[in-house]
Amino acid sequence: MRFKDRVVVITGGGSGMGLATSKLFASEGATVAVNDIKAETAAKAVSEIEAAGGKAFAIPGDVSSRDVAQKSVKEVIARCGRIDILINNAGIATIQPAEEYSEWERITGVDLDAPFYWSQAAGALTMIPGKGGAIVNISSLAGHVAYPGDVGYIAAKAGVLGLTRSLAIEWAKHGIRVNCICPGFTDTQIIKDMEAIDPDRFVERRRRVPMGRAARPEEIAKAVAFLASDDASYITGAILNVDGGQIALSSGWSPA
Ligand SMILES: NC(=O)c1ccc[n+]([C@@H]2O[C@H](COP(=O)([O-])OP(=O)(O)OC[C@H]3O[C@@H](n4cnc5c(N)ncnc54)[C@H](O)[C@@H]3O)[C@@H](O)[C@H]2O)c1
């Protein structure tokens, strides 16, 4: 029960690793505010958490709107009094060559603008006045290295590393820790959607993971929970790869 009576906000918390993270925090005593752009997905996550005996409520909306970030943070403060932990998890990807890339604003809006908007709102409205908090940003191994076909995603996820370090050093004096997880290849809808566009690419993709498999969303959730917990009380500005060894293999070789 590491998160007993803690108030946790998770963006994109209705599916994939966000859902796994929402469930893990709730199972350890947190009240979880579940954001998702799909209201029914957020509502389903809340029902599943409540059915398991946990506490949650939905705050649906598009994370990439500054207005939604402000209103959602205010709503959670009105209901719960404060926010202890913010997980900037919502993310989207696409596959388009750079020279034809037409989704720059949509992708960077969700993947980079949103973590800033939500952190700024939570910092200013509750964590700084409350003298403490923890933020975990979900970047990607694409924050460190590139792959072809999603220039907006790769630029945005690299930006999340800078956002993490910047907020960590500015807000350490307020007792706010800001850290980042870089998941590797993880079996969630975002991957199923991309795999449907280009299946052959993903056969090779799976083969190139040193641990020989994709992550389970629950494995990412455990790392997120660690960084958000008091067990990580002296960790801030950290970038933690949870990737089955994929960054370690960015030498261009195939796994042994
Ligand atoms: N799956 C992977 O292999 C992988 C690898 C590295 C990083 N990531 C990152 O992990 C995070 C979670 O991804 P996932 O794999 O669980 O994906 P997912 O598609 O299963 O879940 C993402 C959730 O975000 C929600 N969402 C999308 N756009 C939104 C918006 N504008 N506002 C609010 N909610 C929105 C979706 O409805 C969905 O519920 C993302 O930031 C993603 O970039 C994923």
The ligand as a Gaussian input file, in Angstrom:
#p B3LYP/6-31G(d) Opt

LIG

0 1
 N        3.636000       0.487000     -26.707000
 C        4.924000       0.756000     -26.917000
 O        5.675000      -0.034000     -27.501000
 C        5.501000       2.055000     -26.416000
 C        6.894000       2.189000     -26.416000
 C        7.457000       3.348000     -25.927000
 C        6.656000       4.363000     -25.437000
 N        5.314000       4.225000     -25.446000
 C        4.530000       5.322000     -24.881000
 O        3.768000       4.840000     -23.792000
 C        2.605000       5.642000     -23.599000
 C        1.375000       4.768000     -23.515000
 O        1.226000       4.100000     -24.757000
 P        0.476000       2.694000     -24.923000
 O        1.389000       1.822000     -25.672000
 O       -0.086000       2.235000     -23.627000
 O       -0.657000       3.145000     -25.935000
 P       -2.232000       2.908000     -25.990000
 O       -2.650000       3.386000     -27.343000
 O       -2.589000       1.520000     -25.573000
 O       -2.768000       3.900000     -24.885000
 C       -2.703000       5.278000     -25.044000
 C       -3.933000       5.877000     -24.395000
 O       -3.864000       7.298000     -24.575000
 C       -5.134000       7.755000     -24.979000
 N       -4.980000       8.985000     -25.740000
 C       -4.527000       9.124000     -27.017000
 N       -4.594000      10.413000     -27.386000
 C       -5.089000      11.093000     -26.319000
 C       -5.390000      12.451000     -26.086000
 N       -5.227000      13.379000     -27.057000
 N       -5.898000      12.811000     -24.888000
 C       -6.098000      11.875000     -23.914000
 N       -5.836000      10.569000     -24.092000
 C       -5.333000      10.182000     -25.271000
 C       -5.715000       6.634000     -25.826000
 O       -7.131000       6.737000     -25.941000
 C       -5.249000       5.409000     -25.064000
 O       -6.178000       5.021000     -24.073000
 C        2.611000       6.617000     -24.779000
 O        3.156000       7.849000     -24.374000
 C        3.520000       5.949000     -25.788000
 O        4.099000       6.877000     -26.687000
 C        4.714000       3.102000     -25.935000

